[in-house]
Amino acid sequence: MTEISYPEISFIRSNIPKISQLSDDILAMEQSGIYTNYGPINQKFEKRLIEQMFGGIGQCVTVCNATIGLMMALKYVTRHTTPDRTPYIIMPSFTFAAAAHAVLWAGFIPLFCDIDPQDWMASHPAEDELLHRYDGEVAAIFPYATFGNATDITRYTVLEKKTGIPAVIDAAASLGAHDAQGQGFGSGSPHAIVCSLHATKTMGIGEGGFIYANNPDMIAALRAMGNFGFGQVRHATMPGLNSKLPEIGALLALSGLDHLDNVVRKKICIEQLYYELLPGFEFQHQRGTRTSYQFLPVRLPASLIPYRSAILERMKNRRIGTATYFSPHLHEQSYFAAHSKAGDLSTTRALSASIVSLPLWHEMTPEMVHYVCQEFLSACAAYGM
């Protein structure tokens, strides 16, 4: 293949609907005079989201961003306990900072567990070991659907029935992903599933998100919590804040749903091409039938771990964007290390030290992917691979 040099291949390219193409809808919104407070556009988006992505099962409430959604969901599921009696929330350290911040803002202490070496999600034996060690002190379990992978929701349903300990699922990158049955990830879940609509996600609107559950009482309570705790008209009956998604955000989200499936299909083709071109590398084992990656996570072999920074610098010099999600992992970050506890994190440390994230956005061409892989392999070869 003839070598092609590109001016730049960015790490992530946002997939946000063009506001300029929604002028008629914006005009209608202006004429209505409704810009927020779970308005008609927001209601339309929530209804269509349930029908299109969750098979018409369950309910959802939009939020201004997924971090606020995580805070609210954790506050809701721990409403019958207090940090004085049950101070800990079990969660993986291999995740984004927003998750640990949400735990702390909810008034609890992150208790970091290790991850599974294949799927990179919370290790079930590690969770069980911490539940045993901190028996009676755990308020909730907070697994992460890592990079949009399909965590085993049934496990947490069974665990809650057995122990009484609730779960919240951090599914920030999961919109567009499918579970092992080929359904939208989270479909039918009794637990809160929190998804992000941040600009970096497969379907972005800038800032935004939603909480899904097949639990109408939970969603009704979260909707009231997100409106200052007004369980009655202008009467706070529960903890509250302002989490409402503006109508302009809901309008962008509605438009994004028109194209989401096509975008995900394009990204899957790019993902598969990476696997073909990088056969000697380790990738995340997927538990569902479809993952909606926002970038392509790949693991360096042990011999190259000491040279990771140099490899990424060579990629940068070739004007190819890369990153290292999630490195450092949370327990390696000073603020969280000082405000958390952790079990054994040996698998987390090993993966975090070896992870590399390569660009994967729906407008990438096969030629671009070939070029990225060519340069990545060359950079690795320079250090002995």
Phi, psi and chi 1 to 4 in degrees:
 res  aa     phi    psi   chi1   chi2   chi3   chi4
   1 MET       -  135.1  178.3  177.5  -69.9      -
   2 THR   -64.2  132.6  -56.9      -      -      -
   3 GLU   -69.0  132.1 -179.1  175.6  -12.6      -
   4 ILE  -119.1  133.8  -58.5  173.6      -      -
   5 SER  -107.4  130.5 -179.2      -      -      -
   6 TYR  -104.9  146.7  -66.3   91.1      -      -
   7 PRO   -59.3  -41.0   -2.5    2.3      -      -
   8 GLU  -169.5  139.8 -179.4  178.1    7.2      -
   9 ILE  -118.6  105.3  -63.7  179.7      -      -
  10 SER   -69.4  157.0   59.0      -      -      -
  11 PHE   -67.4  -50.7  174.9   53.5      -      -
  12 ILE  -131.4  137.9  -73.3  178.8      -      -
  13 ARG  -120.9  122.4 -177.3  170.2  -65.1 -179.4
  14 SER   -62.5  143.7  -63.1      -      -      -
  15 ASN  -115.3   78.7  173.7   37.3      -      -
  16 ILE  -116.1  130.6  -61.1  177.5      -      -
  17 PRO   -55.1  148.1  -26.0   35.4      -      -
  18 LYS   -78.0  117.2  -58.3  -67.5 -171.8  -67.7
  19 ILE   -59.9  -34.7  -63.7  177.0      -      -
  20 SER   -63.2  -21.6   58.1      -      -      -
  21 GLN   -91.1    2.9  -64.0  177.5    2.7      -
  22 LEU  -114.4   27.8  -57.3  174.1      -      -
  23 SER   -60.8  -40.0   56.0      -      -      -
  24 ASP   -64.1  -41.4  -69.8  -15.7      -      -
  25 ASP   -68.7  -36.8  -64.3  -53.4      -      -
  26 ILE   -66.0  -40.7  -67.1  172.2      -      -
  27 LEU   -61.7  -42.6 -179.6   60.1      -      -
  28 ALA   -62.8  -38.7      -      -      -      -
  29 MET   -63.5  -44.0 -178.9 -174.7   68.6      -
  30 GLU   -62.0  -40.4  -68.7  175.9  -16.7      -
  31 GLN   -67.7  -29.8  -68.7  173.1  -19.8      -
  32 SER   -72.6  -29.0   76.5      -      -      -
  33 GLY    75.6   11.0      -      -      -      -
  34 ILE  -108.6  119.4  -58.7  173.9      -      -
  35 TYR  -119.2  -11.1  -66.1   90.6      -      -
  36 THR  -161.2 -157.0 -174.2      -      -      -
  37 ASN    61.2   46.4  -71.0  -13.8      -      -
  38 TYR    52.9   52.0  -55.2  126.7      -      -
  39 GLY   -71.7 -174.0      -      -      -      -
  40 PRO   -64.5  -33.7   18.9  -30.8      -      -
  41 ILE   -69.2  -42.8  -58.2  174.1      -      -
  42 ASN   -59.4  -44.4 -174.8   87.3      -      -
  43 GLN   -62.1  -39.8  -65.8  171.1   34.0      -
  44 LYS   -65.7  -41.5 -175.0  177.1  179.5 -179.8
  45 PHE   -63.9  -47.1  168.6   65.8      -      -
  46 GLU   -58.7  -43.2  -71.0 -178.1   -1.8      -
  47 LYS   -63.8  -46.0 -177.0  175.4 -175.0  -64.7
  48 ARG   -69.2  -36.2 -174.8  174.0  162.2 -163.0
  49 LEU   -59.0  -45.8  179.3   69.3      -      -
  50 ILE   -62.6  -43.6  -65.8  -61.0      -      -
  51 GLU   -68.3  -44.6  -67.7  172.3   -9.2      -
  52 GLN   -80.2  -38.5 -179.2  173.8  -34.9      -
  53 MET  -104.9  -19.7  -54.6  -51.6  -61.4      -
  54 PHE  -125.8   21.5  -61.5   99.4      -      -
  55 GLY    62.6   24.1      -      -      -      -
  56 GLY    77.8    8.1      -      -      -      -
  57 ILE  -104.3  132.0  -59.0  170.4      -      -
  58 GLY    95.6 -171.8      -      -      -      -
  59 GLN  -139.2  165.5  -56.1   79.1   31.0      -
  60 CYS  -150.0  162.1   71.2      -      -      -
  61 VAL  -136.4  133.2   57.7      -      -      -
  62 THR   -77.2  156.4   55.7      -      -      -
  63 VAL  -138.0  159.8  -71.0      -      -      -
  64 CYS   -70.1  -25.4   54.4      -      -      -
  65 ASN  -162.0  160.5   62.1   67.3      -      -
  66 ALA   -70.3  -27.9      -      -      -      -
  67 THR   -61.4  -45.8  -54.4      -      -      -
  68 ILE   -61.2  -38.4  -66.0  -68.5      -      -
  69 GLY   -61.0  -42.2      -      -      -      -
  70 LEU   -63.5  -43.9  -66.3  172.3      -      -
  71 MET   -58.9  -46.4  -69.2  166.0   53.1      -
  72 MET   -64.3  -45.1  -70.1  169.6   55.0      -
  73 ALA   -63.0  -41.7      -      -      -      -
  74 LEU   -66.0  -39.8  -70.6  168.9      -      -
  75 LYS   -63.3  -39.2 -167.4   72.1  171.0  177.3
  76 TYR   -66.0  -49.8  174.6   81.0      -      -
  77 VAL   -71.4  -18.9  -58.7      -      -      -
  78 THR  -102.1   17.2   58.2      -      -      -
  79 ARG   -65.6  -20.6   66.4 -164.9 -178.0  -79.4
  80 HIS   -98.5    8.7  -62.2  -50.7      -      -
  81 THR  -134.0  178.4 -173.5      -      -      -
  82 THR  -137.7  152.5   66.1      -      -      -
  83 PRO   -60.9  -22.4  -24.5   35.0      -      -
  84 ASP   -67.3  -36.7  -68.4  -22.4      -      -
  85 ARG   -91.2  -41.3  -70.0 -170.9  -65.6  134.3
  86 THR  -131.0   84.5   52.6      -      -      -
  87 PRO   -78.0  -14.4   27.0  -34.1      -      -
  88 TYR  -107.3  145.9  -59.2  114.9      -      -
  89 ILE  -124.5  119.9  -69.0 -179.6      -      -
  90 ILE   -78.3  131.6  -64.6  175.0      -      -
  91 MET  -156.9  159.0   61.6  176.8  -66.2      -
  92 PRO   -75.9  153.8   27.4  -33.9      -      -
  93 SER   -87.3  -17.3 -175.0      -      -      -
  94 PHE   -87.6   77.4 -168.6   73.6      -      -
  95 THR  -161.8 -176.5 -174.5      -      -      -
  96 PHE   -86.4  154.4 -171.4   56.6      -      -
  97 ALA   -57.8  -31.6      -      -      -      -
  98 ALA   -54.9  -35.7      -      -      -      -
  99 ALA   -65.6  -47.6      -      -      -      -
 100 ALA   -67.8  -37.8      -      -      -      -
 101 HIS   -59.4  -41.0  -79.9  -52.4      -      -
 102 ALA   -61.7  -40.7      -      -      -      -
 103 VAL   -61.4  -46.7  170.0      -      -      -
 104 LEU   -66.3  -41.4  -69.2  165.5      -      -
 105 TRP   -64.5  -30.9  -83.6  105.8      -      -
 106 ALA   -75.1   -8.4      -      -      -      -
 107 GLY   100.1   11.6      -      -      -      -
 108 PHE  -115.9  177.8  -65.4   86.6      -      -
 109 ILE  -112.5  124.9  -60.5  170.3      -      -
 110 PRO   -62.7  131.9  -20.5   32.8      -      -
 111 LEU  -117.9  100.3  177.7   56.3      -      -
 112 PHE   -79.9  130.8  -66.5  125.4      -      -
 113 CYS  -109.4  164.9   67.9      -      -      -
 114 ASP   -79.3  173.8 -148.6   -5.6      -      -
 115 ILE  -116.4  162.1   55.3  173.1      -      -
 116 ASP   -73.7  134.1 -177.7  -85.5      -      -
 117 PRO   -69.2  -14.4   24.0  -33.4      -      -
 118 GLN   -98.9  -51.9  -67.0 -174.4  -49.7      -
 119 ASP   -95.8   -8.3   62.8   29.7      -      -
 120 TRP    67.4   15.6  -54.0  -11.0      -      -
 121 MET   -99.6  173.7  -63.0 -172.6  -73.0      -
 122 ALA   -52.1  130.2      -      -      -      -
 123 SER   -73.0  126.6  161.8      -      -      -
 124 HIS   -64.2  -43.5  -62.2  169.7      -      -
 125 PRO   -61.5  -35.9  -26.0   35.7      -      -
 126 ALA   -67.4  -40.8      -      -      -      -
 127 GLU   -61.0  -45.5  -70.0  173.7  -30.2      -
 128 ASP   -62.7  -39.1  -68.7  -19.2      -      -
 129 GLU   -64.8  -40.6 -166.5  -82.8  -33.0      -
 130 LEU   -70.9  -36.2  -69.6  177.2      -      -
 131 LEU   -60.6  -38.3  -76.8  168.8      -      -
 132 HIS   -71.9  -45.1  176.8   73.1      -      -
 133 ARG   -65.9  -37.3 -168.3 -166.7  -47.5  178.0
 134 TYR  -109.9   41.0  -67.2   90.1      -      -
 135 ASP   -55.2  127.2 -176.3   31.4      -      -
 136 GLY    85.1   -2.8      -      -      -      -
 137 GLU  -115.8    4.2  -61.9 -178.1   87.9      -
 138 VAL  -102.1  123.3  176.2      -      -      -
 139 ALA   -87.0  -32.5      -      -      -      -
 140 ALA  -163.3  163.3      -      -      -      -
 141 ILE  -115.3  138.5  -57.9 -179.8      -      -
 142 PHE  -134.0   69.5 -171.7   25.8      -      -
 143 PRO   -72.6  156.5   26.8  -33.8      -      -
 144 TYR  -115.0  129.0  170.3   46.4      -      -
 145 ALA   -80.1   81.1      -      -      -      -
 146 THR   -54.4  121.3  -50.7      -      -      -
 147 PHE    58.0   20.8  -56.6  137.7      -      -
 148 GLY    93.6    6.4      -      -      -      -
 149 ASN   -67.1  156.6 -155.6   -7.5      -      -
 150 ALA   -92.0   91.6      -      -      -      -
 151 THR   -65.9  155.9 -167.0      -      -      -
 152 ASP   -80.4   93.4 -177.3    2.3      -      -
 153 ILE   -66.1  -34.6  -66.4  174.4      -      -
 154 THR   -58.5  -36.4  -59.1      -      -      -
 155 ARG   -55.9  -44.2  162.5 -177.9  164.4   77.5
 156 TYR   -75.5  -26.8  -61.9  101.3      -      -
 157 THR   -67.6  -45.5  -55.4      -      -      -
 158 VAL   -64.3  -42.5  171.7      -      -      -
 159 LEU   -63.4  -39.5 -161.8   58.9      -      -
 160 GLU   -65.7  -40.9 -178.1  172.5    1.7      -
 161 LYS   -64.0  -34.2  -70.3  179.1  179.4  177.9
 162 LYS   -78.1  -40.7  178.3 -178.8  177.2 -179.4
 163 THR  -110.5  -18.7   65.3      -      -      -
 164 GLY    81.5    2.5      -      -      -      -
 165 ILE   -90.1  119.8  -61.2  172.9      -      -
 166 PRO   -78.5  167.7   31.4  -36.0      -      -
 167 ALA  -130.1  147.4      -      -      -      -
 168 VAL  -123.1  133.4  170.0      -      -      -
 169 ILE  -101.7  116.8  -47.0  -63.8      -      -
 170 ASP   -80.8  104.1  178.8   -0.8      -      -
 171 ALA  -118.1   44.0      -      -      -      -
 172 ALA   -51.4  -41.9      -      -      -      -
 173 ALA  -104.3   19.6      -      -      -      -
 174 SER   -95.2   -8.6  -65.2      -      -      -
 175 LEU   -63.6  122.8 -175.0   59.0      -      -
 176 GLY   102.3  -12.5      -      -      -      -
 177 ALA   -82.0  153.9      -      -      -      -
 178 HIS  -118.4  147.2  -72.6  172.0      -      -
 179 ASP   -82.6 -172.5   61.6   20.0      -      -
 180 ALA   -65.8  -20.0      -      -      -      -
 181 GLN   -93.5    2.5  -71.6   71.3   46.6      -
 182 GLY    82.3   11.6      -      -      -      -
 183 GLN   -95.5  161.4  -59.2  173.6  -39.5      -
 184 GLY   -55.1  131.6      -      -      -      -
 185 PHE   -56.7  129.1  174.5   70.8      -      -
 186 GLY    98.4  -10.4      -      -      -      -
 187 SER   -53.1  125.5  -65.1      -      -      -
 188 GLY    82.2    1.4      -      -      -      -
 189 SER   -65.9  133.1  168.6      -      -      -
 190 PRO   -78.6  -12.5   30.4  -35.5      -      -
 191 HIS   -92.4  155.5  -46.1  -72.2      -      -
 192 ALA   -67.5  126.3      -      -      -      -
 193 ILE  -110.8  116.4  -52.5  -72.2      -      -
 194 VAL  -106.9  119.0 -175.0      -      -      -
 195 CYS  -115.1  149.8  -66.3      -      -      -
 196 SER  -103.7  146.2  174.3      -      -      -
 197 LEU  -118.9   30.0  -60.6  176.0      -      -
 198 HIS   -62.3  158.3 -173.1  -93.2      -      -
 199 ALA   -57.1  -25.4      -      -      -      -
 200 THR   -83.3  -10.1   58.1      -      -      -
 201 LYS   -83.0  166.8  -61.4  -60.5 -174.3  -72.4
 202 THR   -56.7  -38.3  -64.2      -      -      -
 203 MET  -120.6  103.0 -167.9 -174.2   99.4      -
 204 GLY  -110.1  155.4      -      -      -      -
 205 ILE  -130.3    6.4   63.0  171.8      -      -
 206 GLY   110.7  -82.0      -      -      -      -
 207 GLU  -133.0  138.3  -71.7  -77.0    3.2      -
 208 GLY   161.3  176.3      -      -      -      -
 209 GLY   177.1 -174.0      -      -      -      -
 210 PHE  -156.4  159.2   62.7   89.6      -      -
 211 ILE  -115.2  126.0  -52.1  171.4      -      -
 212 TYR  -113.4  144.5  167.5   86.6      -      -
 213 ALA  -165.0  148.7      -      -      -      -
 214 ASN   -89.1   64.4 -172.2   20.5      -      -
 215 ASN  -156.9   88.5 -174.2  -30.2      -      -
 216 PRO   -61.3  -34.1   17.1  -28.5      -      -
 217 ASP   -66.5  -40.6  -69.0  -20.7      -      -
 218 MET   -61.9  -48.3  176.1 -167.2  -68.5      -
 219 ILE   -65.2  -38.6  -64.8  -59.4      -      -
 220 ALA   -62.5  -41.8      -      -      -      -
 221 ALA   -66.9  -41.7      -      -      -      -
 222 LEU   -65.2  -35.3  -70.1  169.3      -      -
 223 ARG   -64.4  -40.7 -167.8  180.0  -57.9  -80.7
 224 ALA   -69.0  -41.0      -      -      -      -
 225 MET   -58.2  -40.8  -72.3  175.2   67.8      -
 226 GLY   -72.9   -6.8      -      -      -      -
 227 ASN  -119.0   52.9 -172.6   32.4      -      -
 228 PHE    68.2   18.3  -51.5  103.0      -      -
 229 GLY    75.0   19.1      -      -      -      -
 230 PHE   -77.2   87.6  -71.6  158.7      -      -
 231 GLY   -76.5  -18.7      -      -      -      -
 232 GLN  -128.8  168.2  -58.7  174.2   20.1      -
 233 VAL   -59.7  115.5  177.4      -      -      -
 234 ARG    53.8   32.3  -62.5  -71.1  174.3  175.0
 235 HIS  -137.2  109.7 -174.8  124.1      -      -
 236 ALA   -74.4  123.7      -      -      -      -
 237 THR  -116.7    1.0   61.0      -      -      -
 238 MET  -160.0  169.2   64.3 -171.5   78.0      -
 239 PRO   -57.3  143.6  -20.1   30.4      -      -
 240 GLY  -148.9  163.0      -      -      -      -
 241 LEU  -155.6 -174.2   42.8   67.8      -      -
 242 ASN  -109.8  103.2 -176.9    3.8      -      -
 243 SER  -114.6    9.9   69.8      -      -      -
 244 LYS   -68.2  139.3  -63.0 -173.4  -65.7  -67.9
 245 LEU   -83.6  126.3 -179.7   70.2      -      -
 246 PRO   -62.2  156.4  -21.3   32.5      -      -
 247 GLU   -60.5  -34.2  -72.1  -75.5   86.4      -
 248 ILE   -65.1  -35.0 -172.7   66.1      -      -
 249 GLY   -67.3  -40.9      -      -      -      -
 250 ALA   -64.8  -34.4      -      -      -      -
 251 LEU   -65.3  -43.8 -177.5   59.7      -      -
 252 LEU   -62.6  -39.8  -70.5  171.4      -      -
 253 ALA   -65.4  -40.8      -      -      -      -
 254 LEU   -58.3  -45.7  -97.2  174.4      -      -
 255 SER   -64.4  -37.8  179.8      -      -      -
 256 GLY   -62.5  -34.7      -      -      -      -
 257 LEU   -62.7  -27.8  -74.8  177.4      -      -
 258 ASP   -60.5  -29.5  -69.3  -22.4      -      -
 259 HIS  -115.7   -4.6  -49.2  -73.8      -      -
 260 LEU   -58.5  -49.3  177.1   57.4      -      -
 261 ASP   -62.1  -40.5 -166.2   61.5      -      -
 262 ASN   -64.9  -39.6 -173.0   46.7      -      -
 263 VAL   -63.6  -45.3  168.0      -      -      -
 264 VAL   -62.3  -41.6  173.6      -      -      -
 265 ARG   -61.9  -41.0  -69.9  178.4 -174.6  -83.2
 266 LYS   -63.3  -41.9  -72.1 -178.1  177.9  179.4
 267 LYS   -68.2  -32.8  -65.0 -177.5   80.4  170.2
 268 ILE   -65.0  -39.1  -71.3  172.7      -      -
 269 CYS   -62.0  -40.5  -69.2      -      -      -
 270 ILE   -67.2  -42.8  -63.5  167.3      -      -
 271 GLU   -56.5  -48.2  172.0 -165.2  -17.7      -
 272 GLN   -63.0  -35.8  -66.2  -60.4  -40.3      -
 273 LEU   -65.5  -38.7 -176.3   55.1      -      -
 274 TYR   -58.2  -45.3  -93.3  119.4      -      -
 275 TYR   -60.5  -39.1  -63.4  154.8      -      -
 276 GLU   -67.6  -37.0  -67.1  173.6   16.9      -
 277 LEU   -87.3  -14.6  -63.6  173.8      -      -
 278 LEU  -125.3   59.8  -61.0  174.0      -      -
 279 PRO   -67.8  -19.7   27.3  -35.7      -      -
 280 GLY   -89.3    6.1      -      -      -      -
 281 PHE  -110.1  160.0  -70.3   84.7      -      -
 282 GLU   -96.1  134.2 -179.3 -177.9  -17.5      -
 283 PHE  -121.4  167.2  -63.1   94.4      -      -
 284 GLN   -66.1  133.4 -178.5 -175.1   32.5      -
 285 HIS   -78.2  123.1  178.4   74.6      -      -
 286 GLN   -91.8  132.9  -63.1 -178.7   15.7      -
 287 ARG   -92.8  -15.9  -61.1  -61.6 -178.3 -174.9
 288 GLY  -104.6 -173.2      -      -      -      -
 289 THR   -94.4   -9.6   57.0      -      -      -
 290 ARG  -158.3  130.8 -173.7  168.9   90.1  169.1
 291 THR  -116.7  135.8  -60.1      -      -      -
 292 SER  -100.2   72.0 -178.2      -      -      -
 293 TYR   -63.2  140.7  -81.2  129.2      -      -
 294 GLN   -95.3  -14.4   62.5 -173.6  113.3      -
 295 PHE  -157.3  172.8   47.6   76.0      -      -
 296 LEU  -105.5  107.6 -163.5  -76.5      -      -
 297 PRO   -81.3  133.9   27.3  -29.1      -      -
 298 VAL  -139.3  147.9   56.1      -      -      -
 299 ARG  -107.1  130.2 -172.2  170.2 -170.4  173.6
 300 LEU   -74.7  146.3  -68.4  174.5      -      -
 301 PRO   -66.1  157.5   19.5  -28.9      -      -
 302 ALA   -54.8  -36.5      -      -      -      -
 303 SER   -65.5  -20.1   61.9      -      -      -
 304 LEU  -100.8   -6.3  -67.9 -179.2      -      -
 305 ILE   -57.2  -41.3  -67.9  174.4      -      -
 306 PRO   -64.6  -16.2  -20.8   33.0      -      -
 307 TYR  -108.5   12.0  -51.8  105.5      -      -
 308 ARG   -56.8  -47.1 -178.6  175.9   64.5  172.7
 309 SER   -60.6  -40.2  -65.6      -      -      -
 310 ALA   -67.7  -38.5      -      -      -      -
 311 ILE   -62.8  -44.8  -70.1  169.0      -      -
 312 LEU   -69.0  -31.2  -62.1 -170.9      -      -
 313 GLU   -67.3  -38.8 -176.1   64.5   24.0      -
 314 ARG   -63.3  -39.2  -73.9  174.7   68.7  103.4
 315 MET   -63.2  -41.9  -62.9  -69.4  -78.4      -
 316 LYS   -61.1  -41.5  179.4 -179.4  177.5 -178.7
 317 ASN   -65.5  -23.8  -68.7  -21.5      -      -
 318 ARG   -91.5   10.2  -63.1  -65.3  -74.2  173.7
 319 ARG    62.3   41.8  -58.7  178.8   64.8   79.8
 320 ILE  -117.8  123.2  -62.3  171.5      -      -
 321 GLY   -77.6  135.1      -      -      -      -
 322 THR  -139.8  172.4   60.1      -      -      -
 323 ALA  -155.6 -177.3      -      -      -      -
 324 THR  -136.7   68.0   55.8      -      -      -
 325 TYR   -80.7  119.0  -75.6   78.4      -      -
 326 PHE  -119.2  103.0  -60.9  101.0      -      -
 327 SER  -144.9  115.5 -178.5      -      -      -
 328 PRO   -74.2  148.3   28.4  -35.4      -      -
 329 HIS   -74.2  171.8   63.1   84.3      -      -
 330 LEU   -61.6  -41.0  -62.4 -170.9      -      -
 331 HIS   -71.7  -10.4 -160.6   55.8      -      -
 332 GLU   -89.5   -6.9  -68.2  176.9  -31.9      -
 333 GLN   -92.2  133.7  -60.7  177.4   31.3      -
 334 SER   -57.5  -42.5   58.3      -      -      -
 335 TYR   -65.4  -46.2 -177.7   74.5      -      -
 336 PHE   -71.3  -35.2  -60.6  127.2      -      -
 337 ALA   -59.8  -33.0      -      -      -      -
 338 ALA   -84.0  -13.5      -      -      -      -
 339 HIS  -127.9   33.9  -65.2   85.8      -      -
 340 SER  -152.3  174.3   66.7      -      -      -
 341 LYS  -128.6  163.4  -75.4 -168.6  175.2 -178.2
 342 ALA  -148.9  148.3      -      -      -      -
 343 GLY   -88.4 -159.9      -      -      -      -
 344 ASP   -65.0  129.9  173.4   62.9      -      -
 345 LEU  -124.2   32.3  -61.4  177.7      -      -
 346 SER   -63.3  -41.6   54.4      -      -      -
 347 THR   -68.6  -38.9  -56.2      -      -      -
 348 THR   -60.3  -46.9  -61.2      -      -      -
 349 ARG   -61.7  -42.6  -76.1 -167.4  -63.8  -88.6
 350 ALA   -64.4  -43.8      -      -      -      -
 351 LEU   -69.4  -44.1  177.9   60.5      -      -
 352 SER   -59.7  -35.3 -178.6      -      -      -
 353 ALA   -74.0  -18.2      -      -      -      -
 354 SER  -114.7   -2.7   59.4      -      -      -
 355 ILE   -77.7  142.0 -160.9   76.8      -      -
 356 VAL  -135.7  140.8  169.5      -      -      -
 357 SER  -114.6  123.0  -53.5      -      -      -
 358 LEU  -104.3  155.0  -61.2  175.5      -      -
 359 PRO   -65.3  140.0   19.7  -29.4      -      -
 360 LEU  -152.8   96.6 -163.6  169.2      -      -
 361 TRP  -132.2  154.9   29.7  -85.6      -      -
 362 HIS   -67.6  -17.1   72.7  -72.4      -      -
 363 GLU   -93.6    3.9  -66.2  175.5  -39.0      -
 364 MET   -67.0  140.2  -73.0 -176.6   74.2      -
 365 THR   -94.8  160.1   64.1      -      -      -
 366 PRO   -55.3  -34.9  -27.5   36.1      -      -
 367 GLU   -63.9  -38.2  -69.3   76.9   17.9      -
 368 MET   -64.2  -42.5  -71.8  179.5  179.4      -
 369 VAL   -65.2  -41.9 -179.4      -      -      -
 370 HIS   -58.0  -42.6  -84.2  -89.8      -      -
 371 TYR   -65.2  -45.1  178.6   65.3      -      -
 372 VAL   -60.1  -45.8  170.4      -      -      -
 373 CYS   -66.5  -39.6  -68.4      -      -      -
 374 GLN   -59.0  -46.8  168.9 -169.8  -55.4      -
 375 GLU   -71.3  -35.4  -66.0  -58.7  -32.8      -
 376 PHE   -65.9  -44.6 -176.7   58.6      -      -
 377 LEU   -63.8  -39.5  -70.7  169.6      -      -
 378 SER   -64.2  -42.1  -65.2      -      -      -
 379 ALA   -64.4  -41.0      -      -      -      -
 380 CYS   -66.2  -39.7  -69.0      -      -      -
 381 ALA   -62.7  -30.7      -      -      -      -
 382 ALA   -64.6  -18.1      -      -      -      -
 383 TYR  -118.2   23.7  -63.0   96.1      -      -
 384 GLY   108.3   -2.5      -      -      -      -
 385 MET   -80.0      - -177.5  173.7  177.3      -
